[in-house]
Amino acid sequence: MQKNPAELMRLTALGNIDGVGQVLAGKSAGIIASEASKENINALMVATLDGHVDVVRLLLAMKSAGAQINAVLSDGTNALMLAAGQGHLEIVRLLLVTGSAGAQANAVNGYGLNASSFARGKNFDAIVALLEPFVLP
């Protein structure tokens, strides 16, 4: 399996957990998983947007893979915001228990929105309720 960021992104977008695992098994996995496109989107964000729970779980579990849970897009949007805005409840849970929950939940992007705002705007009430204990008043 070729070990390059483009291949990781392609396999992640497809939800190909076996392929993602093979790419990350290489020596340069930490560099590959932390690579981002010119828009600053990384493999964790791609898996989050596409709702690939198993791929998100794998990226977060492989500490050596260097999944950047606190990485942000050029507008300041993070993976938690993306998951909340897409209604991916299980991914929101994973990101909260794996990362710095308070920091992620309270982060605000360039438009003044946090993860709760993303979920609230699309009436994802279960996600809003899940985020509530982490969001500062």
C-alpha positions in Angstrom: 0.0 0.0 0.0 1.3 3.4 -1.0 2.0 5.6 2.0 1.1 9.1 1.1 -1.4 11.7 2.3 -3.4 11.7 -0.9 -4.0 8.0 -0.6 -5.0 8.3 3.0 -7.5 11.1 2.2 -9.0 9.0 -0.7 -9.4 5.9 1.5 -10.8 7.9 4.4 -13.4 9.6 2.1 -14.4 6.1 0.9 -14.7 4.8 4.5 -12.2 2.1 3.7 -11.1 1.2 7.2 -8.8 -1.6 6.1 -7.0 0.6 3.6 -6.7 3.5 6.1 -5.2 1.0 8.6 -2.7 -0.2 6.0 -1.6 3.3 5.2 -1.2 4.2 8.8 0.8 1.0 9.6 3.8 2.5 7.8 6.7 4.2 9.5 5.7 7.7 8.3 2.2 7.4 9.5 2.5 10.3 12.0 3.4 12.6 9.2 0.8 11.2 6.8 -2.2 11.5 9.2 -1.3 15.0 10.3 -1.0 16.2 6.7 -3.7 18.6 5.6 -4.9 19.8 2.2 -4.5 23.4 1.2 -7.8 24.1 2.8 -6.4 22.6 6.1 -8.7 19.6 6.0 -7.0 16.5 7.4 -8.0 12.8 7.4 -9.9 13.1 10.7 -12.0 15.9 9.3 -12.8 14.0 6.1 -13.9 10.9 8.1 -15.9 13.2 10.4 -17.7 15.0 7.6 -18.5 11.7 5.8 -19.7 10.1 9.0 -17.2 7.2 8.9 -17.4 6.3 12.6 -15.0 3.3 12.3 -12.4 5.4 10.5 -12.7 8.2 13.0 -12.3 5.6 15.8 -9.2 4.1 14.1 -7.6 7.5 13.5 -8.1 8.5 17.1 -7.0 5.2 18.5 -3.7 5.1 16.6 -1.7 7.6 18.7 1.2 7.1 16.4 -0.9 8.2 13.4 -0.8 11.7 14.6 -4.5 12.5 14.1 -4.8 16.2 14.9 -8.0 16.4 16.9 -7.6 20.1 17.5 -6.7 21.1 13.9 -8.8 23.7 12.3 -9.9 24.7 8.8 -8.8 28.1 7.5 -12.0 29.6 9.0 -11.3 28.1 12.4 -13.8 25.2 12.2 -12.7 22.1 14.0 -13.7 18.4 13.7 -16.2 18.6 16.5 -18.0 21.5 14.8 -18.1 19.4 11.5 -19.5 16.4 13.3 -22.1 18.5 15.1 -23.2 20.2 12.0 -23.6 16.9 10.1 -25.6 15.3 12.9 -23.0 12.6 13.6 -23.8 11.9 17.2 -21.4 9.0 17.7 -18.5 11.0 16.2 -19.3 13.9 18.5 -19.1 11.5 21.5 -15.8 10.0 20.3 -14.2 13.5 19.8 -15.4 14.6 23.2 -14.0 11.6 25.1 -10.8 11.5 23.1 -9.7 15.1 22.9 -9.8 18.2 25.0 -13.6 18.3 25.3 -14.0 21.7 26.9 -11.5 23.4 24.5 -13.1 21.9 21.5 -16.7 22.5 22.6 -16.0 26.2 23.4 -13.8 26.9 20.3 -15.4 29.5 18.1 -14.7 29.7 14.3 -14.2 32.8 12.3 -18.0 33.3 12.0 -18.5 33.2 15.8 -20.0 29.7 15.8 -19.1 26.8 18.2 -20.0 23.1 17.9 -23.3 23.7 19.7 -24.3 26.5 17.2 -23.6 24.1 14.3 -25.9 21.5 15.8 -28.6 23.9 17.0 -28.8 25.5 13.5 -29.8 22.1 12.1 -32.0 21.0 15.0 -29.7 18.2 16.1 -31.1 18.4 19.7 -29.4 15.3 20.9 -26.0 16.7 20.0 -26.9 20.1 21.6 -27.8 18.2 24.8 -24.5 16.2 24.6 -22.4 19.3 24.2 -24.2 21.3 26.9 -22.2 20.2 29.9 -19.0 21.2 28.1 -20.0 24.7 26.8 -19.3 27.7 29.0 -22.2 30.1 29.5 
